[in-house]
């Protein structure tokens, strides 16, 4: 990687090729460092510490999930107050669990909530059989273990198969709270069915909330993520934000990590194009500042901000001509050649994805 970075290059395209190849090798090094960390390799030196950066790719899904949780918990609490239900607090607990635990599943949340409720309903039936038909005839710990194992072992085995995992998760998680075993068992049917109805009602309220306040569709989330990336890129070009290359890459990677599976290859390519243009702008701005050409770079970047890729490419070509006239432009290791390589990369990406970069200002 170091050899590639220091290798002389006679043209901007060759300089771009060697630098990007070095960047690929740097990524491979980071991946190997991660593998070494996983296997606790003692011979591997510790990398320098980096500060933690917390980023939210898109606030809208989070705010929607928060609003749904507030409405659901508030509605169940209001029902508890009006009816004076003894197990109302239990229902609130499971409504909160369902509405918060399943919200990250996005468009699959409703189906998962229904499956969780079905699993809880099956658990009620199995727990009732064990508590009122099996346990009264048992007196030993071995018998008790065998009785609960009749439900927990099949439920645990069901978690290992890919289908209906949510149903088996609900069975495994809710069986013991429903059974509520104690040293001195109490076979109170009223309390049992109060708790059982609270669990099912709470999970049912969570499932209903996903139907009444559905998550954002994958297509809408994809368009929002692309629009937010484009907005950040234009703010970067305008100088409103000044992230480091690592900071910019982390910002775009955050959005790429939450890209819906339904996103098309073209949409993923557009996000990576924004990543590439932003990285090259940061690098080009730093070199232009050192060469005293910061004012000459403002005109192309202003065209990027305005969503005019053709004008931006034309002005970048003028800046490239200006760089060629500088005294050290012929030096193969000069930063001027790297600046020209960045100009080449930006121009090519703006041309290839013109429909994206020339889109109207996102709201």
C-alpha positions, -999 to +999 in steps of 0.1 A: +000+000+000+028+024+009+046+015-023+016+022-044+010+056-027+046+066-034+048+052-069+054+078-096+025+083-120+027+102-153-010+108-157-040+117-135-057+085-144-027+064-134-024+084-102-061+078-095-057+040-102-027+036-078-042+057-050-075+038-052-058+005-053-039+015-022-072+024-006-086-010-013-055-026+003-060-003+033-095-017+036-082-052+035-058-043+063-087-030+084-106-063+078-076-084+088-072-063+119-109-070+127-103-107+123-072-106+145-093-089+172-120-116+169-094-144+175-075-124+201-042-126+182-015-116+208+011-110+181-011-083+165-002-047+177-031-027+190-042+001+167-046+036+180-078+044+197-104+064+178-132+085+193-167+070+193-190+087+168-227+083+172-247+089+140-284+085+131-288+078+093-324+091+093-344+105+122-378+100+107-382+062+113-369+067+149-394+095+155-422+074+140-413+045+162-412+068+193-446+082+185-461+048+180-447+036+213-461+067+231-496+062+216-497+025+223-485+026+259-507+056+266-538+038+252-531+007+272-525+028+303-558+047+297-577+013+294-561+002+327-572+033+345-608+032+331-613-005+338-592-008+370-579-040+356-557-058+382-532-069+355-531-036+336-495-029+345-486-064+331-504-055+298-485-022+296-452-041+301-459-064+272-473-037+250-440-018+255-419-049+248-438-056+216-439-021+202-402-014+209-387-048+203-403-053+169-401-017+156-366-022+140-380-049+117-396-020+097-420-034+070-418-069+087-429-055+121-466-062+118-462-098+107-436-104+135-460-088+161-488-111+149-465-141+152-454-130+186-491-127+197-499-162+183-469-176+201-481-160+234-515-175+229-501-210+224-479-204+255-511-196+275-526-230+266-494-250+273-488-231+306-524-238+317-520-275+310-487-277+329-499-257+359-534-271+364-531-306+350-494-317+354-478-299+384-505-308+410-495-345+406-457-339+409-437-334+441-400-338+431-377-314+414-370-339+387-407-341+379-410-303+378-380-301+354-395-327+332-428-309+331-414-275+320-390-293+297-419-306+277-426-270+266-392-253+268-372-279+249-394-280+218-397-242+219-359-239+221-355-264+192-379-244+172-357-213+175-331-230+154-352-233+123-357-203+100-395-203+098-419-191+125-389-181+147-409-153+163-436-177+174-411-200+192-394-170+207-427-159+222-433-194+236-398-196+251-398-161+266-434-161+281-438-196+294-419-192+327-435-157+335-469-173+329-462-204+349-447-183+378-433-213+397-426-208+434-414-231+462-450-232+474-471-233+442-504-214+442-530-227+417-550-195+414-569-197+381-582-161+383-547-147+387-533-170+360-559-160+334-556-123+343-519-124+336-524-145+305-550-121+291-527-092+299-498-107+279-520-114+249-537-080+251-505-061+254-490-079+224-522-075+205-521-038+212-485-037+198-496-056+167-526-032+162-502-002+165-481-015+136-513-018+115-526+017+124-492+034+123-473+014+098-435+018+093-422+037+063-422+017+031-388+005+018-391+026-013-398+058+007-369+051+031-346+045+001-355+078-015-351+096+018-316+081+024-305+091-010-319+126-006-302+130+028-269+119+013-273+144-016-281+172+009-251+164+030-229+163-002-241+198-012-236+211+023-200+196+022-194+213-012-208+246+002-185+244+032-214+242+056-199+210+071-162+201+072-158+165+080-126+145+078-125+118+051-131+092+078-160+112+092-176+116+057-172+079+050-187+070+083-217+092+076-224+076+043-217+040+056-243+046+083-269+052+056-257+023+035-260+000+065-297+007+069-305+007+031-336-015+026-330-049+010-355-038-017-332-010-029-320-014-065-284-018-075-286+016-092-297+033-059-269+016-040-245+028-068-258+064-064-251+063-026-216+051-033-212+078-059-221+104-033-194+088-010-168+090-038-176+126-047-175+138-011-142+120-003-126+136-034-140+170-026-124+169+008-091+158-006-092+183-035-101+212-011-071+204+011-047+203-018-062+235-034-058+253-001-021+244+001-016+255-035-034+288-030-062+278-054-090+277-029-109+305-047-106+287-081-122+256-065-152+275-052-168+280-087-170+242-095-183+234-060-209+261-063-222+243-094-223+210-074-244+228-047-268+241-074-272+206-089-257+214-122-232+186-129-224+197-165-213+232-154-194+216-125-175+193-148-168+222-172-154+244-143-134+214-130-118+211-164-108+248-162-093+241-128-074+211-142-059+234-169-048+258-143-031+231-123-013+219-154+003+254-157+018+253-122+057+250-120+057+215-103+029+201-124+053+178-143+066+161-111+051+126-109+048+126-071+035+162-069+002+168-050-009+186-082-012+152-099-034+139-070-055+170-073-060+164-110-068+127-102-095+139-078-109+162-105-110+133-129-129+111-104-154+138-096-161+147-132-166+110-142-190+103-113-210+135-120-214+125-156-223+089-149-249+097-122-261+131-136-297+123-129-290+119-092-266+148-087-288+172-107-319+163-088-338+193-071-329+203-036-342+176-013-368+188+013 
